[in-house]
């Protein structure tokens, strides 16, 4: 009898289905802190995607959001002369790049919030200093109004009330420490503290979760 029980348990262990990893939620405006979302869309609970955009990359070439279609990517907003959190954040993005350097379906996108200074040549030098892989880690510049609109209305990285009340539009979010994980369909899946090695380790794991999803 004991032999039979052992045999049954052994069979169960080898035949039971692999436990499915927890899925990441799909985030919509209704899921976020209302202070980060404009009043007109804060109750939207389905279908939010990153709006189409067009910028200039570190090589001076036009970059369309269509180039990210079907890719899992991490977005950040930074500026090259930042001496506080940006160096720490981009050191962590180097870790993410290293983890997925062989996977061209994973991308990194760094938007400058100081486009007056961060021309393509400045972004190119910054990219080179961070060993950015061409075609995988993109540094983007463009019209300030467009970049700030992307941050406010697509990635939700700036409090609308603060924008309205500041002479230097959006100056508060220049120092945001958030990374945003975007899936193959342009949907927000999670936010991470880009200065925290532990949270970035979680990001690295979550990227794989999203890559493994059926899309």
C-alpha positions as a Markdown table, in Angstrom:
| # | Residue | x | y | z |
|---|---|---|---|---|
| 1 | Unk | 0.0 | 0.0 | 0.0 |
| 2 | Unk | 2.8 | 2.4 | 0.9 |
| 3 | Unk | 4.5 | 1.7 | -2.4 |
| 4 | Unk | 1.3 | 2.5 | -4.3 |
| 5 | Unk | 0.9 | 5.8 | -2.4 |
| 6 | Unk | 4.5 | 6.8 | -3.2 |
| 7 | Unk | 3.9 | 5.9 | -6.8 |
| 8 | Unk | 0.8 | 8.0 | -7.1 |
| 9 | Unk | 2.5 | 11.0 | -5.5 |
| 10 | Unk | 5.5 | 10.7 | -7.8 |
| 11 | Unk | 3.2 | 10.5 | -10.8 |
| 12 | Unk | 1.3 | 13.6 | -9.7 |
| 13 | Unk | 4.6 | 15.6 | -9.2 |
| 14 | Unk | 5.8 | 14.8 | -12.7 |
| 15 | Unk | 2.4 | 15.2 | -14.5 |
| 16 | Unk | 0.9 | 18.2 | -12.8 |
| 17 | Unk | 0.8 | 21.3 | -15.0 |
| 18 | Unk | 3.4 | 24.0 | -14.4 |
| 19 | Unk | 2.1 | 26.7 | -12.2 |
| 20 | Unk | 1.4 | 29.8 | -14.3 |
| 21 | Unk | 3.4 | 32.9 | -13.4 |
| 22 | Unk | 1.3 | 35.9 | -12.2 |
| 23 | Unk | 0.3 | 38.1 | -15.1 |
| 24 | Unk | 1.0 | 41.9 | -15.0 |
| 25 | Unk | -2.1 | 44.0 | -15.1 |
| 26 | Unk | -2.9 | 46.3 | -18.0 |
| 27 | Unk | -3.0 | 49.8 | -16.5 |
| 28 | Unk | -5.6 | 52.4 | -17.6 |
| 29 | Unk | -6.2 | 56.0 | -16.3 |
| 30 | Unk | -8.7 | 54.7 | -13.8 |
| 31 | Unk | -6.1 | 52.5 | -12.1 |
| 32 | Unk | -3.7 | 55.4 | -11.5 |
| 33 | Unk | -3.4 | 58.2 | -8.9 |
| 34 | Unk | -6.0 | 60.7 | -10.1 |
| 35 | Unk | -3.5 | 63.5 | -9.5 |
| 36 | Unk | -1.4 | 62.2 | -12.4 |
| 37 | Unk | -4.3 | 62.1 | -14.9 |
| 38 | Unk | -6.2 | 64.9 | -16.6 |
| 39 | Unk | -9.8 | 65.2 | -15.4 |
| 40 | Unk | -11.2 | 64.4 | -18.8 |
| 41 | Unk | -9.7 | 60.9 | -18.9 |
| 42 | Unk | -9.3 | 59.9 | -15.3 |
| 43 | Unk | -12.3 | 57.5 | -15.4 |
| 44 | Unk | -11.2 | 55.7 | -18.6 |
| 45 | Unk | -10.9 | 52.1 | -17.6 |
| 46 | Unk | -10.2 | 50.3 | -20.8 |
| 47 | Unk | -8.2 | 50.7 | -24.0 |
| 48 | Unk | -5.6 | 53.2 | -23.1 |
| 49 | Unk | -2.5 | 53.0 | -25.3 |
| 50 | Unk | 0.5 | 55.2 | -25.9 |
| 51 | Unk | -0.5 | 57.8 | -28.5 |
| 52 | Unk | 1.4 | 57.9 | -31.8 |
| 53 | Unk | 4.4 | 60.3 | -31.7 |
| 54 | Unk | 7.3 | 61.4 | -33.8 |
| 55 | Unk | 10.7 | 62.5 | -32.5 |
| 56 | Unk | 14.3 | 62.7 | -33.6 |
| 57 | Unk | 16.8 | 60.1 | -32.4 |
| 58 | Unk | 20.4 | 60.4 | -31.4 |
| 59 | Unk | 21.5 | 59.9 | -35.0 |
| 60 | Unk | 19.5 | 62.8 | -36.2 |
| 61 | Unk | 16.9 | 60.6 | -37.9 |
| 62 | Unk | 13.2 | 60.7 | -37.6 |
| 63 | Unk | 11.8 | 58.3 | -35.1 |
| 64 | Unk | 8.2 | 57.2 | -35.2 |
| 65 | Unk | 6.4 | 55.4 | -32.5 |
| 66 | Unk | 5.5 | 52.9 | -35.2 |
| 67 | Unk | 9.0 | 51.6 | -34.8 |
| 68 | Unk | 8.0 | 50.2 | -31.4 |
| 69 | Unk | 5.0 | 48.3 | -32.6 |
| 70 | Unk | 5.2 | 44.7 | -31.5 |
| 71 | Unk | 8.0 | 45.4 | -29.1 |
| 72 | Unk | 8.2 | 45.4 | -25.3 |
| 73 | Unk | 9.9 | 48.5 | -24.1 |
| 74 | Unk | 10.9 | 50.6 | -21.2 |
| 75 | Unk | 10.4 | 54.4 | -21.3 |
| 76 | Unk | 12.0 | 57.1 | -19.2 |
| 77 | Unk | 12.2 | 60.9 | -19.3 |
| 78 | Unk | 15.6 | 62.4 | -18.4 |
| 79 | Unk | 18.1 | 65.0 | -19.6 |
| 80 | Unk | 21.8 | 64.7 | -20.3 |
| 81 | Unk | 23.1 | 67.4 | -17.9 |
| 82 | Unk | 21.1 | 66.0 | -14.9 |
| 83 | Unk | 23.6 | 65.3 | -12.1 |
| 84 | Unk | 21.2 | 63.8 | -9.6 |
| 85 | Unk | 18.9 | 60.9 | -10.3 |
| 86 | Unk | 19.5 | 60.5 | -14.1 |
| 87 | Unk | 22.9 | 59.0 | -13.9 |
| 88 | Unk | 21.6 | 56.4 | -11.4 |
| 89 | Unk | 18.6 | 55.6 | -13.6 |
| 90 | Unk | 20.6 | 55.2 | -16.7 |
| 91 | Unk | 23.1 | 53.0 | -14.9 |
| 92 | Unk | 20.1 | 50.8 | -14.1 |
| 93 | Unk | 18.9 | 50.9 | -17.7 |
| 94 | Unk | 22.4 | 49.6 | -18.7 |
| 95 | Unk | 21.5 | 46.5 | -16.6 |
| 96 | Unk | 18.2 | 46.1 | -18.5 |
| 97 | Unk | 20.0 | 46.4 | -21.8 |
| 98 | Unk | 22.6 | 43.8 | -20.7 |
| 99 | Unk | 19.9 | 41.4 | -19.7 |
| 100 | Unk | 18.1 | 41.7 | -23.1 |
| 101 | Unk | 21.0 | 42.5 | -25.5 |
| 102 | Unk | 20.3 | 39.5 | -27.6 |
| 103 | Unk | 16.6 | 40.2 | -27.8 |
| 104 | Unk | 15.7 | 42.9 | -30.4 |
| 105 | Unk | 12.0 | 42.6 | -29.5 |
| 106 | Unk | 12.9 | 44.5 | -26.3 |
| 107 | Unk | 13.7 | 48.2 | -26.6 |
| 108 | Unk | 14.7 | 51.1 | -24.3 |
| 109 | Unk | 13.4 | 54.7 | -25.0 |
| 110 | Unk | 14.8 | 57.7 | -23.3 |
| 111 | Unk | 13.0 | 61.0 | -23.9 |
| 112 | Unk | 14.9 | 64.2 | -23.1 |
| 113 | Unk | 12.9 | 66.8 | -21.3 |
| 114 | Unk | 15.5 | 69.5 | -22.2 |
| 115 | Unk | 15.4 | 69.4 | -26.0 |
| 116 | Unk | 16.8 | 73.0 | -26.2 |
| 117 | Unk | 20.1 | 71.6 | -25.0 |
| 118 | Unk | 19.9 | 67.9 | -25.9 |
| 119 | Unk | 20.3 | 68.0 | -29.6 |
| 120 | Unk | 21.0 | 64.8 | -31.5 |
| 121 | Unk | 24.8 | 65.1 | -31.2 |
| 122 | Unk | 24.5 | 65.6 | -27.4 |
| 123 | Unk | 22.3 | 62.5 | -27.1 |
| 124 | Unk | 24.7 | 60.6 | -29.3 |
| 125 | Unk | 27.6 | 61.3 | -27.0 |
| 126 | Unk | 25.4 | 60.4 | -24.0 |
| 127 | Unk | 24.3 | 57.1 | -25.7 |
| 128 | Unk | 27.9 | 56.2 | -26.5 |
| 129 | Unk | 29.0 | 56.9 | -22.9 |
| 130 | Unk | 26.3 | 54.5 | -21.8 |
| 131 | Unk | 27.2 | 51.8 | -24.3 |
| 132 | Unk | 23.8 | 52.0 | -25.9 |
| 133 | Unk | 23.1 | 49.3 | -28.5 |
| 134 | Unk | 22.1 | 50.9 | -31.8 |
| 135 | Unk | 18.6 | 49.9 | -32.8 |
| 136 | Unk | 17.7 | 48.9 | -29.2 |
| 137 | Unk | 18.2 | 51.9 | -26.9 |
| 138 | Unk | 16.8 | 55.1 | -28.5 |
| 139 | Unk | 17.5 | 58.6 | -27.2 |
| 140 | Unk | 14.8 | 61.0 | -28.4 |
| 141 | Unk | 14.4 | 64.7 | -28.7 |
| 142 | Unk | 11.9 | 67.0 | -30.4 |
| 143 | Unk | 9.6 | 69.9 | -29.7 |
| 144 | Unk | 9.3 | 70.4 | -26.0 |
| 145 | Unk | 5.5 | 70.8 | -26.2 |
| 146 | Unk | 5.2 | 67.4 | -27.9 |
| 147 | Unk | 7.5 | 65.6 | -25.4 |
| 148 | Unk | 5.7 | 67.0 | -22.4 |
| 149 | Unk | 2.3 | 66.1 | -23.9 |
| 150 | Unk | 3.5 | 62.5 | -24.4 |
| 151 | Unk | 4.7 | 62.4 | -20.7 |
| 152 | Unk | 1.4 | 63.9 | -19.4 |
| 153 | Unk | -1.2 | 62.2 | -21.6 |
| 154 | Unk | 0.3 | 58.9 | -22.6 |
| 155 | Unk | 2.8 | 57.8 | -19.9 |
| 156 | Unk | 1.2 | 59.8 | -17.0 |
| 157 | Unk | 4.4 | 61.0 | -15.5 |
| 158 | Unk | 3.4 | 64.6 | -14.7 |
| 159 | Unk | 0.7 | 66.0 | -12.5 |
| 160 | Unk | -1.5 | 68.3 | -14.7 |
| 161 | Unk | -2.2 | 70.8 | -12.0 |
| 162 | Unk | 1.5 | 71.3 | -11.5 |
| 163 | Unk | 2.0 | 72.0 | -15.2 |
| 164 | Unk | -0.6 | 74.7 | -15.1 |
| 165 | Unk | 0.8 | 76.4 | -12.1 |
| 166 | Unk | 4.4 | 76.5 | -13.1 |
| 167 | Unk | 6.1 | 79.1 | -15.3 |
| 168 | Unk | 8.6 | 76.5 | -16.4 |
| 169 | Unk | 6.2 | 74.0 | -17.9 |
| 170 | Unk | 6.7 | 70.6 | -16.4 |
| 171 | Unk | 9.9 | 71.4 | -14.5 |
| 172 | Unk | 8.9 | 69.1 | -11.7 |
| 173 | Unk | 8.9 | 66.0 | -13.7 |
| 174 | Unk | 12.4 | 66.5 | -15.1 |
| 175 | Unk | 13.5 | 64.6 | -12.0 |
| 176 | Unk | 10.9 | 61.8 | -12.1 |
| 177 | Unk | 12.5 | 58.5 | -11.2 |
| 178 | Unk | 9.9 | 56.3 | -13.0 |
| 179 | Unk | 10.5 | 53.7 | -15.6 |
| 180 | Unk | 7.4 | 52.7 | -17.5 |
| 181 | Unk | 7.0 | 49.2 | -18.9 |
| 182 | Unk | 5.0 | 49.1 | -22.2 |
| 183 | Unk | 3.8 | 45.9 | -23.9 |
| 184 | Unk | 3.7 | 44.9 | -27.6 |
| 185 | Unk | 0.3 | 46.6 | -28.0 |
| 186 | Unk | 1.4 | 49.9 | -26.6 |
| 187 | Unk | -0.3 | 49.4 | -23.2 |
| 188 | Unk | 1.1 | 50.4 | -19.8 |
| 189 | Unk | 1.9 | 47.4 | -17.6 |
| 190 | Unk | 3.8 | 48.8 | -14.6 |
| 191 | Unk | 5.9 | 51.5 | -13.1 |
| 192 | Unk | 9.3 | 51.1 | -11.4 |
| 193 | Unk | 11.6 | 53.3 | -9.4 |
| 194 | Unk | 14.5 | 53.6 | -11.8 |
| 195 | Unk | 16.9 | 54.5 | -8.9 |
| 196 | Unk | 16.2 | 51.2 | -7.1 |
| 197 | Unk | 18.3 | 48.2 | -8.1 |
| 198 | Unk | 15.7 | 45.9 | -6.5 |
| 199 | Unk | 12.8 | 47.4 | -8.5 |
| 200 | Unk | 14.9 | 47.3 | -11.7 |
| 201 | Unk | 15.6 | 43.6 | -11.0 |
| 202 | Unk | 11.8 | 43.1 | -10.8 |
| 203 | Unk | 11.5 | 45.1 | -14.1 |
| 204 | Unk | 14.0 | 42.7 | -15.7 |
| 205 | Unk | 11.9 | 39.8 | -14.6 |
| 206 | Unk | 8.6 | 41.4 | -15.7 |
| 207 | Unk | 9.9 | 42.2 | -19.2 |
| 208 | Unk | 10.3 | 38.4 | -19.7 |
| 209 | Unk | 6.7 | 37.9 | -18.4 |
| 210 | Unk | 5.3 | 40.3 | -20.9 |
| 211 | Unk | 7.5 | 38.9 | -23.7 |
| 212 | Unk | 6.1 | 35.4 | -23.0 |
| 213 | Unk | 2.5 | 36.5 | -23.3 |
| 214 | Unk | 0.3 | 35.5 | -26.2 |
| 215 | Unk | -0.3 | 38.6 | -28.2 |
